[in-house]
Amino acid sequence: MWSSFTLPREMDAYRHWNAFAQPGGGATPDHGQVLPLVFQLANQGQYQRLMNEVDRLRGLGGPGPYVSDMNPNGAGDRQVVVYAKPDDIADLVALRNPQTVVIEESAALPEAAFPAPFNAGPSASYPGLGPDAVISGVIDFGMAIANARFRAGLNESRIAAFWNMNASEQGGSVPHHQEFLKAQIDAGLAAHTYNGIVDEEAFNRAFGLAGGTARVQRPAARSRTHGTFISDLAAGEEMGPGDRNPIIAVQLPAEIVGDTYGVHFNAVVREAVSYIMGQAGSLSAEVAAAHGLGSDFRLPVVINISFGTYAGRHDGLSTLERYFDDMIGLDGLKAICLPVGNGHESRSHARYTGAELASPQQMMLRVQPDSRLSEFVQVWLPAGVSGADLALKITPPLGPELDLATIVPGTVWEWDQGGVTARLYQQEDVPEDMPGEARVKVTLALRPSESAPTGGAWMIRVAANLAPEQVLDMWVERGDTPDGFVPKGRQAYFDDPEYRLYNAIGGIEQHDRPEARVKRAGTISPIATGRETTVLASHRAQDFKMSTFSSAGPVTAQVGSASYRDGPDLSYPSEKSAVRDFIGAAGSASGSVRYYRGTSFSSAMAARAYVGMLMADPSLTPAALRTALKAEAAAAEANASPGTRPAETAERMGAGRL
């Protein structure tokens, strides 16, 4: 049977499920773990209250909580990351003012990687760097930093600073895990050079990048890694004399990259961006002092973040997207490049109009067997519509149905069958300072089908009182296994008999049928719908057809605001042809070439293009930079020879294909 209980507004559904339902078969956070919490603060008073409570908890003995002060915008910045032990979370959450603080949580990290207390160390230094340099920031996983593509000489790295959040040790000027600056990397290269050749395998082992345990994955031992490939596309160069553009890199924790729910990486991605900008500020100050420039001099920075997920608001108002929008244009940050996503054929998105929902509509959710990850499904009402206007019925494959005539935010329904099997969270998502954008969200959370009777066909029936043109969106959260990880997740999906997987000649269908409720349209990553970021799609280089996996717009419009993006900004190729459906870039070992495809790599190409444009004109503003690249893409479309490019919509390709 289903039973209900209430949940405080500040408790996110994912956080509550992770803390109590033990998704993925893993343990709940224990005394050996630390949880990153994101506090979104409205003013200096809120910040001071938070810091006072952190000081009080520290005074009780033992390590933590830890607060990073790396953000270049200082104490009054809108978002602060606090690393807290599970025992401290309740006291921190109790500080919440319903109007001013939003709390999110990331996945648990090992407490052993945190210092007690944290003391900042030296800042990044890059002797000889000129004022015309452009800094490439890369946030990824699996980085072989000894690769020659990231060196200016045999024992001279171009990596000015590297924060390895995946380390099992702690050290450096970071609040957790391990940092290596250029001088340390150069010394490590020299120490592992024999007869004029760097022993990269020995370097990787010494720096904790290869080897590892079941607890800590160290992927640089693999012949290809996502982070090395991305870094090469974004910033790789042949070794040679002269000034070289520096790289500041952050490797995210395996625990967070391996679980693709998306919400887990919000806290660490914020920290990674703040770290890159803090160390970029140190390099800028060093260059300014060396060349007699003013204290306000800043080297341009371009950051690539090649991650994405499926479920969310899709209207640019998530806390991470607003953070990106706030940061771009500050302290030399010229651009953040993001992939549009690879979910075009995922069957993760269903949409109903208000006219259709005047009578109940039913959607089938297929949960695959033997998955080791929890599954999440979200139902989003448009802004301004209350839960009283939505009726919902959930029918499990084996178990009692749940029939709700209305949705009451703050209420959770739970199905317990020898342990928590499923929960239905009813909540209201309210962006800071934007109550008019409040949206009712319902989240269905399911235990992994490997260990609970959740596999099979779930039926979700919805009816709503909406205006005919309004829409209700449903999303299946991303739950697959990233490349290089032990298989855990098996992606759930919506099953619509009107959806066509293949076209009339047996190819993969890329267009939606009007009668189908499962849509390829709108599958753009929910962290890629902001106003200021640059979002990249993928196409094939040979025939300029869009890659079948490349997600599409449109984004959800904000209340009273014209849409500011149709989908991606533009497209770069991450496939050569229908047969050679990949591109090549650096493998882990110097001189090796490996192959990938995906919008992640299109994003890195745009980051590289931005660096080239800023080398030519460092005064370009973020808006001018993005406008110029989109104009180049639009010109490529306009000037293409007739018949060489199939017609495509802005929702798929943006301004054009380069």
C-alpha positions in Angstrom: 0.0 0.0 0.0 0.9 3.6 -0.5 1.2 5.9 2.6 2.0 9.6 2.8 4.1 11.9 4.9 5.1 15.6 4.7 8.5 16.9 3.6 10.0 20.3 4.4 10.2 22.6 1.4 14.0 22.9 1.6 14.4 19.2 1.2 15.0 18.4 -2.5 13.5 15.1 -3.7 16.8 13.8 -5.0 18.5 14.6 -1.7 15.8 13.0 0.3 15.8 9.9 -1.8 19.6 9.6 -1.8 19.8 10.0 2.0 17.1 7.6 3.0 16.3 5.2 0.1 19.9 4.2 -0.7 19.7 4.4 -4.5 22.1 2.3 -6.5 22.4 -0.2 -3.8 24.9 2.0 -2.0 25.1 2.9 1.6 23.5 6.0 3.1 26.1 8.7 4.0 28.0 7.8 7.1 30.5 9.4 9.4 33.3 8.8 6.9 31.6 10.9 4.2 31.1 14.6 3.5 28.2 16.1 1.5 28.6 19.3 -0.6 25.6 21.6 0.0 24.9 24.6 -2.2 23.4 27.6 -0.3 21.9 30.3 -2.5 22.0 33.5 -0.5 20.1 36.7 -1.0 22.2 39.1 1.0 25.2 39.6 3.3 23.2 38.9 6.4 22.3 35.4 5.2 25.9 34.8 4.4 26.9 35.9 8.0 24.3 33.6 9.6 25.6 30.7 7.6 29.2 31.4 8.6 28.2 31.8 12.3 26.6 28.4 12.3 29.6 26.9 10.5 31.9 28.3 13.2 29.7 26.9 15.9 29.7 23.5 14.4 33.4 23.6 14.0 33.7 24.4 17.7 32.0 21.2 18.7 35.1 19.2 17.8 36.2 17.1 14.8 36.7 18.2 11.2 34.3 20.4 9.2 32.0 21.9 8.1 34.2 23.3 5.3 33.5 26.4 3.3 35.3 27.4 0.2 36.3 31.1 -0.1 37.7 30.7 -3.6 34.9 32.5 -5.4 36.3 35.7 -7.0 33.2 37.6 -6.2 33.8 37.3 -2.4 31.6 36.7 0.6 28.5 38.4 -0.8 28.3 36.1 -3.8 24.9 34.5 -4.4 26.0 30.9 -4.0 28.2 29.3 -1.4 29.3 25.6 -1.2 29.5 24.1 2.3 31.0 20.6 2.8 29.2 19.1 5.8 29.2 15.8 7.6 25.8 14.1 7.8 25.4 14.9 11.5 25.7 18.7 10.7 23.2 18.8 7.8 20.1 19.3 10.0 21.6 22.3 11.8 22.6 23.9 8.5 19.2 23.3 6.9 17.5 24.8 9.9 19.0 28.2 8.9 16.9 28.3 5.9 14.7 31.4 5.3 11.9 30.3 2.9 12.3 33.5 0.9 16.0 33.6 0.5 17.9 30.3 0.6 17.7 27.3 -1.7 19.7 24.2 -0.7 20.9 21.6 -3.1 23.1 18.6 -2.4 25.8 16.7 -4.3 26.8 13.1 -3.9 28.8 12.0 -0.8 32.6 12.3 -0.9 35.2 10.6 1.4 36.0 12.7 4.5 39.6 11.6 4.3 40.1 13.9 1.3 39.3 17.0 3.4 41.8 18.9 5.5 41.2 19.9 9.1 41.5 22.8 9.1 41.7 24.0 5.5 44.6 26.5 4.9 45.0 28.0 1.4 48.4 27.3 -0.2 50.3 29.1 -3.0 48.5 30.4 -6.1 49.1 29.4 -9.7 52.2 30.8 -11.5 53.2 30.7 -15.1 56.6 32.5 -15.6 57.0 34.2 -18.9 53.4 34.4 -19.7 52.5 37.3 -22.0 49.5 39.7 -21.8 48.1 38.3 -25.0 47.5 34.8 -23.6 44.1 33.3 -23.3 43.3 30.8 -20.5 41.4 27.6 -21.4 39.5 26.1 -18.5 38.4 22.5 -18.7 36.1 20.7 -16.3 35.9 17.0 -17.0 36.9 13.5 -15.9 39.8 11.3 -17.0 42.7 13.7 -17.7 46.2 12.5 -18.7 47.9 15.8 -17.9 51.4 14.5 -18.9 50.3 14.2 -22.5 52.6 16.1 -24.9 49.6 18.0 -26.2 49.5 19.9 -23.0 53.2 20.6 -22.8 55.2 23.5 -24.2 58.4 21.5 -23.9 59.7 18.2 -22.7 59.4 19.1 -19.0 57.3 22.2 -19.3 53.6 21.8 -18.8 51.0 24.3 -20.1 48.7 23.3 -17.2 49.0 26.2 -14.8 46.8 24.5 -12.1 45.1 21.2 -11.8 42.5 20.3 -9.2 42.0 16.6 -9.0 38.7 16.1 -7.1 39.1 12.4 -7.8 42.2 12.0 -5.6 42.1 9.9 -2.5 44.7 12.3 -0.9 44.5 15.9 0.1 46.9 18.7 -0.7 47.2 22.2 -2.1 45.2 25.4 -2.0 41.9 23.6 -2.4 39.2 22.8 0.2 39.2 19.1 -0.6 41.1 16.5 -2.5 44.3 17.4 -4.3 45.8 20.2 -6.3 48.9 20.4 -8.5 50.4 23.7 -9.8 52.6 24.1 -12.8 55.9 24.0 -10.9 54.9 20.6 -9.3 53.8 19.2 -12.7 57.0 20.4 -14.3 59.1 18.8 -11.6 57.1 15.6 -11.9 57.8 15.5 -15.7 61.5 16.0 -15.1 61.6 13.3 -12.4 60.1 10.8 -14.8 62.1 11.6 -17.9 64.6 9.0 -19.1 66.8 9.4 -22.1 64.7 12.3 -23.3 61.4 10.6 -23.0 58.8 11.2 -20.3 57.5 7.9 -18.7 53.9 9.1 -18.6 52.7 5.9 -17.0 55.0 6.4 -14.0 54.0 10.0 -13.9 50.3 9.1 -13.8 50.9 6.7 -11.0 52.9 9.1 -9.0 50.3 11.8 -9.4 47.4 9.5 -8.5 45.9 9.6 -12.0 46.3 5.9 -12.9 45.6 2.7 -11.0 43.1 3.1 -8.2 40.7 0.9 -6.3 37.0 0.0 -6.5 36.4 3.1 -4.4 38.5 5.6 -6.4 38.7 5.3 -10.2 41.8 6.6 -11.8 41.1 6.5 -15.5 44.4 7.8 -17.0 45.6 4.2 -17.4 42.9 3.7 -20.0 44.0 4.2 -23.6 41.2 6.8 -24.1 39.6 9.1 -21.6 36.8 11.6 -22.0 38.8 14.4 -20.3 42.0 14.0 -22.3 40.0 14.0 -25.5 38.0 17.1 -24.5 41.2 18.9 -23.3 42.9 18.2 -26.6 40.0 19.5 -28.7 39.7 22.6 -26.5 43.3 23.4 -25.9 45.8 20.8 -27.2 48.8 22.0 -29.2 52.1 20.5 -30.5 55.1 21.1 -28.3 57.2 24.1 -29.3 59.0 27.2 -28.2 57.4 30.5 -27.2 54.4 31.6 -25.1 51.7 29.0 -24.8 48.1 29.6 -23.7 47.8 28.1 -20.2 45.3 25.5 -19.2 43.5 25.4 -15.8 41.8 22.0 -15.4 39.5 20.4 -12.8 38.9 16.6 -12.7 35.5 15.8 -11.1 35.0 13.0 -8.7 34.2 9.5 -10.1 31.3 9.2 -7.6 29.6 12.2 -9.2 30.4 11.5 -12.9 29.4 7.9 -12.6 25.9 8.7 -11.4 24.3 10.6 -14.3 21.3 12.0 -12.4 22.9 15.4 -13.0 21.9 17.1 -9.7 24.9 15.5 -8.1 27.5 17.6 -9.9 25.9 21.0 -9.3 28.0 21.8 -6.2 31.3 20.5 -7.6 30.8 22.2 -10.9 30.3 25.6 -9.1 33.5 24.9 -7.2 35.4 24.0 -10.3 34.3 27.3 -12.1 35.2 29.3 -9.0 38.6 27.6 -8.8 39.4 28.2 -12.5 38.5 31.9 -12.1 40.5 32.2 -8.8 43.6 30.8 -10.4 43.1 32.8 -13.6 43.1 35.9 -11.3 46.5 34.8 -9.9 47.9 34.4 -13.4 46.4 37.8 -14.5 48.0 39.5 -11.5 51.4 37.9 -12.3 51.2 39.1 -15.9 50.1 42.6 -14.8 53.1 42.9 -12.5 55.5 41.6 -15.1 54.3 44.0 -17.8 53.3 47.1 -15.8 49.6 46.7 -16.3 46.9 47.9 -14.0 45.5 46.0 -11.1 42.2 45.5 -13.1 43.9 43.6 -15.9 42.4 40.2 -16.6 43.5 37.5 -19.0 40.5 36.2 -21.0 39.1 32.9 -19.9 37.0 30.3 -21.8 35.6 27.3 -19.9 34.3 24.1 -21.4 32.0 21.8 -19.3 31.0 18.7 -21.3 28.3 17.2 -19.1 24.5 17.0 -19.4 21.4 15.3 -18.2 17.7 15.0 -19.2 15.2 16.2 -16.5 14.7 19.7 -15.1 13.1 23.1 -15.7 14.5 23.7 -19.2 13.8 27.4 -18.9 17.2 28.8 -17.9 16.2 29.3 -14.2 17.9 26.3 -12.5 20.4 27.5 -9.9 23.4 26.2 -11.9 22.3 28.0 -15.1 21.7 31.2 -13.2 25.2 30.8 -11.7 26.7 30.4 -15.2 24.9 33.5 -16.4 26.0 35.5 -13.4 29.7 34.5 -13.8 30.0 35.1 -17.6 31.4 38.6 -18.1 33.0 38.8 -14.6 36.8 38.8 -14.1 37.7 38.0 -17.7 35.3 35.0 -18.1 34.3 35.3 -21.7 32.4 32.1 -22.3 31.2 28.8 -20.9 30.6 26.2 -23.6 28.2 23.4 -23.0 26.8 20.5 -25.1 23.2 20.5 -26.2 23.0 16.9 -25.0 22.9 13.4 -26.6 19.3 12.6 -25.7 17.6 13.1 -29.0 16.7 9.4 -29.4 16.4 8.7 -25.7 12.6 8.8 -25.4 13.1 10.7 -22.2 10.6 13.5 -23.0 6.8 13.5 -23.3 4.6 16.5 -23.7 0.8 17.1 -23.5 -1.1 20.3 -24.4 -3.8 21.7 -22.2 -6.4 20.7 -24.8 -5.3 17.1 -24.7 -5.2 17.0 -20.9 -8.9 18.0 -20.7 -9.4 14.3 -20.6 -7.0 11.8 -18.9 -3.9 10.8 -20.9 -1.8 7.7 -20.2 1.9 7.2 -20.8 3.9 4.0 -20.3 7.3 4.1 -18.6 9.6 1.2 -19.3 12.0 0.4 -16.5 14.7 -2.1 -17.6 15.6 -5.1 -15.5 18.9 -5.5 -13.5 19.6 -1.8 -13.3 21.8 -0.8 -10.3 20.7 2.8 -10.3 17.5 4.4 -9.2 15.1 5.8 -11.8 13.5 9.3 -11.6 10.6 10.6 -13.6 9.6 14.3 -13.4 6.2 15.9 -14.2 6.4 19.7 -14.6 3.4 22.0 -14.7 3.7 25.4 -16.4 4.3 28.5 -14.2 1.2 29.8 -12.5 -0.7 26.5 -12.4 -1.3 25.0 -9.0 -1.2 21.4 -7.9 -4.9 21.5 -7.5 -5.2 21.6 -11.3 -3.3 18.3 -11.8 -4.6 14.7 -11.3 -2.2 11.9 -11.4 -2.5 8.1 -11.3 0.6 5.8 -10.9 0.2 2.0 -11.6 3.3 -0.1 -10.9 3.9 -3.3 -12.9 3.4 -5.4 -9.7 1.8 -3.5 -6.8 -0.9 -1.1 -5.7 -1.8 1.9 -7.8 -1.8 5.4 -6.5 -4.6 7.7 -7.6 -4.4 11.4 -6.7 -7.2 13.8 -7.5 -4.9 16.8 -6.7 -1.2 17.5 -6.1 -0.3 19.0 -2.7 3.3 20.3 -2.6 5.1 19.1 0.5 3.5 15.7 0.5 5.3 12.5 -0.3 3.6 9.2 -1.1 5.6 6.0 -0.4 5.3 2.4 -1.5 7.0 0.1 1.0 7.3 -3.5 0.0 9.9 -5.0 2.3 11.7 -1.7 2.2 11.1 1.6 0.3 10.3 0.7 -3.3 9.0 4.0 -4.7 8.2 7.5 -3.6 6.2 10.2 -5.3 7.4 13.7 -4.3 5.1 16.7 -4.8 7.0 19.9 -4.6 7.1 23.5 -5.8 10.2 24.8 -7.5 10.6 28.6 -6.9 13.6 30.4 -8.4 15.2 33.0 -6.1 13.5 36.4 -6.3 11.2 35.1 -9.0 8.0 33.9 -7.4 6.1 34.3 -10.6 8.2 31.5 -12.1 7.2 29.0 -9.4 6.3 25.7 -11.0 4.8 22.5 -9.5 7.1 19.5 -9.9 6.2 15.9 -9.2 9.1 13.4 -9.0 8.6 9.6 -9.1 11.7 7.9 -7.6 12.1 4.1 -8.0 14.5 1.7 -6.4 17.0 0.0 -8.7 15.3 -2.9 -10.5 18.2 -5.2 -9.6 17.1 -5.2 -6.0 13.4 -4.2 -6.0 10.3 -5.1 -8.0 10.4 -1.9 -10.1 11.3 -3.3 -13.5 8.7 -3.5 -16.2 5.9 -1.3 -17.5 4.6 1.6 -15.2 1.5 3.4 -16.3 1.3 7.2 -15.6 -2.1 8.8 -16.2 -2.4 12.5 -16.1 -5.2 15.0 -16.4 -4.9 18.8 -15.9 -6.9 22.0 -16.0 -4.7 24.1 -18.3 -5.2 26.7 -21.0 -5.4 24.9 -24.4 -2.0 26.3 -25.4 -0.2 25.5 -22.2 1.9 22.3 -21.9 2.8 19.7 -19.3 6.2 18.1 -19.7 7.3 14.7 -18.4 11.0 13.7 -18.2 12.8 10.4 -17.5 16.1 11.3 -15.8 19.3 10.2 -17.4 20.4 6.9 -15.9 22.9 5.3 -18.3 26.5 4.4 -17.5 29.2 6.8 -18.8 32.1 5.5 -20.9 34.8 3.9 -18.8 32.7 3.0 -15.8 31.5 -0.4 -14.5 28.0 -0.8 -15.9 25.4 0.3 -13.4 22.5 2.0 -15.0 20.1 0.9 -17.7 18.2 3.8 -19.1 14.4 3.8 -18.6 12.3 5.4 -21.3 8.7 6.3 -22.3 7.0 3.9 -24.6 4.6 5.5 -27.1 3.0 3.4 -29.9 2.9 6.5 -32.1 6.7 7.2 -31.7 8.7 5.9 -34.6 12.3 4.7 -34.0 13.0 4.1 -37.8 12.0 5.7 -41.0 10.5 4.1 -44.1 13.9 3.0 -45.4 15.2 1.6 -42.2 17.3 4.6 -41.0 17.0 6.2 -37.6 14.0 8.6 -37.6 14.9 12.1 -36.5 11.5 13.9 -36.7 8.5 13.8 -34.4 5.1 12.7 -35.6 2.3 15.1 -34.5 0.3 12.3 -33.0 3.2 11.1 -30.8 3.3 12.4 -27.3 7.0 11.3 -26.8 9.0 14.0 -28.3 12.5 14.5 -29.6 11.8 18.3 -29.5 12.8 19.9 -26.2 15.5 17.3 -25.3 18.1 20.0 -24.8 20.1 19.5 -21.7 18.5 21.2 -18.7 21.8 22.9 -17.8 22.1 24.3 -21.3 19.0 26.6 -21.5 20.6 29.7 -19.9 20.9 33.1 -21.5 24.7 33.6 -21.6 26.2 30.2 -22.2 27.2 28.9 -25.6 25.5 25.6 -26.5 26.7 23.3 -29.2 25.0 20.6 -31.3 26.6 18.0 -33.5 26.4 17.1 -37.2 28.3 14.9 -39.7 31.2 16.5 -41.5 30.6 14.7 -44.8 27.0 15.5 -45.5 26.1 18.0 -42.8 23.2 15.9 -41.5 22.6 16.4 -37.8 23.9 13.6 -35.6 21.0 11.4 -34.6 21.8 11.7 -30.9 22.2 15.5 -30.9 19.4 17.0 -28.8 17.0 19.7 -29.8 15.2 22.7 -28.5 12.9 24.5 -27.9 13.4 25.7 -24.3 10.5 26.4 -22.0 9.6 30.1 -22.2 9.7 32.2 -19.0 6.6 34.0 -17.9 6.0 37.2 -19.8 9.3 36.9 -21.7 10.0 36.2 -25.3 12.1 33.1 -25.9 15.8 33.9 -26.0 17.0 30.7 -27.5 15.5 28.2 -30.0 17.9 25.4 -29.0 21.7 25.2 -29.5 23.7 28.3 -30.6 25.4 26.4 -33.5 26.8 23.0 -34.5 30.3 21.5 -34.9 30.9 18.0 -36.3 31.6 15.2 -33.9 31.1 12.5 -36.7 32.9 12.3 -40.0 30.3 10.3 -41.9 27.5 7.8 -41.5 30.1 5.0 -41.5 33.0 6.8 -39.7 30.7 8.1 -36.9 33.4 9.5 -34.8 36.2 12.0 -34.7 39.8 11.6 -33.5 41.8 13.4 -30.9 44.5 12.6 -28.3 44.4 9.4 -26.4 45.9 9.1 -22.9 49.5 8.4 -24.2 51.4 11.1 -26.2 51.2 10.4 -29.9 48.1 8.2 -29.7 44.8 9.0 -31.3 41.5 7.7 -30.1 37.9 8.2 -31.2 34.7 9.5 -29.7 31.4 11.1 -30.9 29.0 13.3 -29.0 28.0 16.9 -28.5 30.6 17.0 -25.7 33.2 17.2 -28.3 31.4 19.8 -30.4 31.4 22.0 -27.3 35.1 21.7 -26.9 35.6 22.7 -30.6 33.7 25.9 -29.9 35.8 26.6 -26.9 38.9 26.3 -29.0 37.4 28.6 -31.6 36.7 31.2 -28.9 40.3 31.1 -27.8 41.5 31.8 -31.3 39.1 34.7 -31.6 40.3 36.2 -28.3 43.9 35.9 -29.3 43.1 38.0 -32.2 41.0 40.5 -30.2 41.0 40.1 -26.4 38.6 43.0 -26.0 35.7 41.0 -27.4 32.8 41.0 -24.9 31.0 37.7 -24.2 28.0 38.8 -26.3 30.2 39.9 -29.2 32.2 36.7 -29.0 29.1 34.5 -29.3 27.5 36.8 -31.9 30.6 36.5 -34.1 30.7 32.7 -34.0 27.0 32.4 -34.7 27.3 34.8 -37.5 30.1 32.7 -39.0 27.9 29.6 -38.7 24.9 31.5 -40.3 27.2 32.6 -43.2 28.4 29.1 -43.7 24.7 28.0 -44.2 23.9 31.0 -46.5 27.0 30.5 -48.7 26.8 26.7 -49.0 26.5 25.3 -52.5 22.9 24.2 -53.4 22.3 20.6 -52.4 25.3 20.2 -50.1 23.4 20.8 -46.8 20.0 19.4 -46.0 17.5 21.9 -44.6 17.5 22.0 -40.8 15.7 24.0 -38.1 17.2 26.3 -35.6 15.9 24.1 -32.9 18.4 21.4 -34.0 21.4 23.3 -35.4 21.1 26.8 -34.0 22.5 29.5 -36.3 24.3 27.0 -38.6 26.8 24.2 -39.0 30.6 24.8 -39.1 
